[in-house]
Amino acid sequence: MVFVVISYDISDDGLRKKVANILLDHGVKVQYSVFECLVDAKTLDKLVVMLSPFTEGSDSISFFKFVRHV
């Protein structure tokens, strides 16, 4: 499993809501435009592909993957 923090800056209200709804299926909303997700690598790859159409123009989505070393 991979722990990922996903943040986004999307100007259009409708598109921003669609992104939030996608992320709600995979993680927990911790701030207005920030989600924490614990997903497998395959799901993370799918999320990147699913969310990439929402990053046109000056809009952005950032994925921060954290690795735990024991």
Secondary structure, 3 states (H helix, E strand, C coil): CEEEEEEEECCCHHHHHHHHHHHHCCEEEEECCEEEEEECHHHHHHHHHHHHHHCCCCCEEEEEEECCCC
